[in-house]
Amino acid sequence: MKLRAEMFDESAERDKLLQDLGEVERLVEEGVAYVRSAYGKEGRPHASISLVPREPCL
């Protein structure tokens, strides 16, 4: 999205869009940093989930 926005002609809308995209990027980075700090670099253990029922559904 940022690359597309940078290709627009210079305008106030383009500048606002780039500013908004920068804010979204910052929020995502902060969210990832929070999760890493809360759960460590290893994260939570992965759970194995089977999509096939063990018993037939009636």
C-alpha positions, 0 to 999 in steps of 0.5 A, a space after each residue: 500500500 505504501 508503494 502505491 501511495 508513493 506513486 500518486 502525484 504530490 497532494 495533500 491526500 497523498 501526504 495524509 495517506 502516507 502519514 496514516 500508513 506510517 501510523 499503522 506500521 508503528 502500531 503493528 510494530 508496537 503490537 508485535 513488540 508487546 506480544 514478544 515481551 509478554 510471551 518471550 521470543 519462543 512464544 506460546 507452544 503450538 497446539 496440534 489441531 485436527 480438522 477431522 472429527 474423531 467420531 462421526 457427527 450425527 
